[in-house]
Amino acid sequence: MEEFDFTASPKLPAAQIRDLAALRWLHTGESVILFGPVGVGKTHVAQALGHLAIRQGANVRFAKTSRILADLAGCHADRTWDRRLRELVRPDVLILDDFAMRQLTAAQADDLYELVSERQGRSLILTSNRAPSDWYPLFPNPVVAESLLDRLINTSHQVITNGPSYRPNKRPRGGGTDKTSKPSIK
């Protein structure tokens, strides 16, 4: 958290992020949803909160949501799904990066429902490019969507991160490339 550049965008909710750094949400089993456009620091803040939790002795796991879903799908095939789910429920904090990036299959939605349900009372941190209100259509079954998202959204601190992407500031300088022309692909 010490390395996060709060001055990169005046639209960032710096006070809210600093308040979350106190980790009261972790001690009460609440979750955090960080959402906004690409490049504004959602993943950095999620990892920083996870790092702070580790400093306080918490067990934290970070993964891309797509990887978790792919892993759980494979576990259905080799019959290790129950064991894998228990492993994902165990950490004090589970960080799911890039949540709700694309439409879910029925099996993925069911797996997410089970994961969120089993983690009831244990903290999650989600990063997403979409607002939680935009997640509902990504689920093929509206009943599963309502049940999962009700559990998730109503126990979460929602942080709207906004502003321009920070990534252009990290672009390598020099190298003889003209910044005004687009590269050609051959």
C-alpha positions in Angstrom: 0.0 0.0 0.0 2.9 2.3 0.7 3.9 2.2 -3.0 0.4 3.0 -4.4 0.4 6.4 -6.1 -2.8 8.1 -4.8 -1.9 11.2 -6.8 -2.1 9.5 -10.2 -5.8 10.4 -10.4 -7.8 12.8 -8.3 -10.9 10.6 -8.9 -9.4 7.7 -6.8 -11.2 7.3 -3.4 -8.0 7.6 -1.4 -9.7 8.0 2.0 -11.8 4.9 1.4 -8.8 2.8 0.3 -6.8 4.0 3.3 -9.7 3.1 5.6 -9.8 -0.4 4.1 -6.1 -0.7 4.9 -7.0 -0.8 8.6 -8.4 -4.2 7.8 -11.6 -4.0 9.9 -13.4 -5.7 7.1 -11.1 -8.7 7.5 -11.8 -9.1 11.2 -15.5 -9.1 10.6 -15.4 -11.5 7.6 -16.5 -8.8 5.1 -15.3 -8.5 1.5 -14.0 -5.8 -0.8 -15.1 -5.2 -4.4 -12.8 -2.9 -6.4 -14.2 -2.0 -9.7 -13.6 0.5 -12.5 -11.8 0.9 -15.8 -8.6 -0.8 -16.7 -5.3 0.5 -15.4 -6.5 2.5 -12.4 -4.8 0.3 -9.8 -7.5 -2.2 -8.7 -5.1 -5.2 -8.8 -2.4 -3.2 -7.0 -4.8 -2.2 -4.2 -6.2 -5.8 -3.9 -2.6 -7.2 -3.6 -1.7 -4.4 -1.2 -4.6 -5.2 1.0 -3.7 -8.9 0.8 -0.1 -8.0 1.8 -1.3 -6.0 4.8 -3.5 -9.0 5.9 -0.4 -11.3 5.6 1.5 -8.9 7.8 -1.2 -9.4 10.5 -0.9 -13.1 10.2 -3.7 -13.9 7.8 -3.5 -16.6 5.1 -4.1 -15.0 1.7 -4.5 -16.4 -1.8 -4.5 -14.5 -5.0 -5.6 -15.8 -8.4 -7.2 -14.7 -11.7 -10.9 -15.7 -11.6 -10.6 -17.4 -15.0 -7.8 -19.6 -13.6 -9.9 -20.6 -10.6 -12.8 -21.5 -12.8 -10.7 -23.5 -15.2 -9.1 -25.3 -12.3 -12.5 -26.2 -10.8 -13.7 -27.4 -14.2 -10.8 -29.7 -14.4 -11.4 -30.9 -10.8 -14.9 -32.1 -11.9 -13.2 -34.3 -14.5 -10.7 -35.9 -12.1 -13.0 -36.0 -9.1 -10.9 -33.7 -6.9 -13.5 -30.9 -6.9 -14.4 -31.3 -3.2 -10.8 -31.2 -2.1 -10.0 -28.2 -4.3 -13.1 -26.3 -3.1 -11.9 -26.9 0.5 -8.5 -25.5 -0.4 -10.1 -22.3 -1.8 -12.3 -21.9 1.2 -9.4 -22.2 3.7 -7.6 -18.9 3.3 -8.7 -16.0 5.4 -8.7 -13.8 2.3 -9.2 -15.0 -1.3 -8.4 -12.5 -3.9 -10.2 -13.0 -7.3 -8.7 -10.8 -9.9 -10.6 -9.8 -13.1 -14.0 -11.0 -11.8 -16.9 -10.9 -14.3 -14.7 -10.4 -17.3 -17.0 -12.5 -19.6 -20.2 -14.5 -19.7 -20.2 -17.6 -17.5 -21.2 -21.1 -18.4 -23.8 -22.8 -16.2 -21.0 -24.9 -14.7 -18.8 -21.9 -13.9 -21.7 -20.0 -12.3 -22.5 -23.1 -10.2 -18.9 -23.4 -9.1 -18.7 -19.7 -8.2 -22.0 -20.0 -6.3 -20.5 -22.9 -4.3 -17.2 -21.1 -3.7 -18.9 -17.9 -2.4 -21.5 -19.9 -0.4 -18.8 -22.0 1.3 -16.7 -18.9 2.0 -19.6 -17.2 3.9 -18.0 -15.3 6.8 -14.6 -15.4 5.2 -13.3 -12.4 3.2 -13.0 -12.1 -0.5 -11.4 -9.3 -2.5 -12.7 -9.0 -6.1 -11.4 -6.7 -8.8 -13.6 -6.1 -11.8 -13.8 -3.8 -14.8 -17.6 -3.9 -14.5 -19.8 -2.5 -11.8 -21.6 -5.2 -9.6 -24.9 -4.1 -11.1 -23.6 -5.2 -14.5 -22.7 -8.8 -13.3 -26.2 -10.2 -13.4 -26.5 -10.7 -17.2 -23.2 -12.7 -17.1 -25.0 -15.6 -15.4 -27.1 -18.0 -17.4 -29.4 -18.7 -14.5 -30.9 -15.6 -12.9 -31.7 -17.5 -9.7 -28.0 -18.5 -9.3 -27.0 -15.0 -10.1 -29.4 -13.4 -7.6 -28.4 -15.8 -4.8 -24.6 -15.5 -5.4 -24.5 -11.8 -5.9 -26.9 -11.1 -3.0 -24.4 -12.9 -0.7 -21.4 -11.2 -2.3 -22.6 -7.7 -2.8 -24.4 -7.2 0.5 -21.4 -8.2 2.6 -18.8 -6.1 0.7 -17.3 -2.7 0.7 -17.6 -1.4 -2.8 -14.8 0.8 -4.1 -15.3 2.7 -7.4 -11.9 3.3 -8.8 -12.0 5.8 -11.6 -9.7 7.9 -13.7 -7.2 7.4 -16.5 -5.1 4.3 -16.8 -1.8 4.5 -14.9 -0.1 2.2 -17.4 0.9 4.8 -19.9 3.1 6.3 -17.1 5.0 2.9 -17.0 5.6 2.8 -20.8 9.3 2.5 -21.6 10.8 5.7 -22.9 13.3 6.0 -25.7 14.3 3.2 -27.9 13.8 5.2 -31.1 10.1 4.6 -31.5 7.8 7.3 -32.7 5.1 7.6 -30.1 2.7 9.3 -32.5 2.5 6.5 -35.1 0.9 3.1 -34.6 3.1 0.1 -35.1 2.5 -1.9 -38.2 1.9 -5.6 -38.1 3.1 -7.7 -41.0 
